[in-house]
Amino acid sequence: MDRRAEVERWLALRDRESLTYLELSQRCGIRANTLAHWAWRLRQERSPHPEGPSFVELVTTAAPANESASRIEIILRADRRVIVDASIDADALARVLAAVDRC
């Protein structure tokens, strides 16, 4: 197995089990910094516009009558969408977006 495939397999395990890079490093024997760099590199390769903004413009619209107006919909690159309650705090939103970024 080549190095890239091996690291991708380990990083997939990290995502499935919500491991830190240090925990994963202890399992696989690859330095935590190396794993973090590979994760960054692979995200950059998957991103359609790595040099572009992380977010797109947020446009508010009136909610349909049958939907709650207390939601926020964030449209990311590649038409990925995140819908959260409007009362979400900034830290929780950052965690949600970090999780989406790992996908």
C-alpha positions in Angstrom: 0.0 0.0 0.0 1.4 3.4 -0.9 1.9 6.1 1.8 -1.0 8.3 0.6 -3.5 5.4 0.7 -2.2 4.4 4.1 -2.6 7.9 5.5 -6.1 8.3 3.9 -7.1 5.0 5.6 -5.9 6.2 9.0 -7.5 9.7 8.6 -10.8 8.0 7.7 -10.5 6.0 11.0 -9.8 9.3 12.8 -13.0 10.8 11.4 -15.2 7.7 12.2 -13.9 7.5 15.8 -13.5 11.2 16.5 -9.8 10.7 17.4 -7.3 13.5 18.0 -4.2 13.5 15.8 -2.2 12.5 18.9 -4.5 9.5 19.6 -4.3 8.4 16.0 -0.6 8.8 16.0 -0.3 6.5 19.0 -2.3 3.9 17.0 -0.6 4.1 13.7 2.9 5.2 14.5 2.8 8.3 12.2 3.7 11.6 13.9 0.7 13.7 14.8 2.1 16.7 12.9 2.5 14.6 9.8 -1.1 13.4 10.0 -2.4 16.9 10.5 -0.4 18.1 7.4 -1.8 15.2 5.3 -5.3 16.0 6.4 -4.8 19.7 5.4 -3.2 18.7 2.1 -6.0 16.3 1.2 -8.7 18.9 2.1 -6.9 21.4 -0.2 -6.8 18.9 -3.0 -10.6 18.1 -2.6 -11.5 21.8 -2.5 -12.6 23.1 -5.9 -11.1 26.6 -5.1 -8.4 26.2 -2.4 -7.5 29.9 -2.8 -11.1 31.1 -2.6 -13.1 32.1 0.4 -14.2 29.6 3.0 -17.7 30.9 2.9 -20.1 32.3 0.4 -22.4 35.3 0.8 -25.3 34.7 3.2 -28.6 35.9 1.8 -31.6 36.0 4.1 -35.0 35.3 2.7 -38.4 35.1 4.3 -39.2 31.6 5.6 -42.1 29.7 4.1 -45.2 29.8 6.3 -44.8 26.2 7.4 -41.1 26.6 8.4 -39.7 28.2 11.5 -37.9 31.5 10.9 -35.4 30.6 13.6 -33.1 28.7 11.2 -29.9 29.8 9.5 -28.9 28.1 6.2 -25.2 28.4 5.3 -24.3 27.5 1.7 -20.7 26.4 1.4 -18.6 25.6 -1.7 -19.8 22.7 -3.9 -23.3 23.6 -2.9 -22.9 22.0 0.6 -25.4 23.3 3.0 -25.5 23.6 6.8 -28.8 24.4 8.5 -28.7 25.4 12.2 -31.0 27.0 14.7 -30.5 30.8 14.8 -29.8 30.7 18.5 -26.6 28.6 18.0 -23.6 30.1 19.7 -20.4 30.9 17.8 -18.4 28.1 19.4 -21.0 25.4 18.6 -21.3 26.8 15.0 -17.5 26.6 14.7 -17.5 23.0 15.8 -20.3 22.2 13.2 -18.4 23.8 10.4 -15.1 22.1 11.4 -16.9 18.8 11.2 -18.4 19.6 7.8 -14.9 20.6 6.6 -13.6 17.2 7.5 -16.2 15.6 5.2 
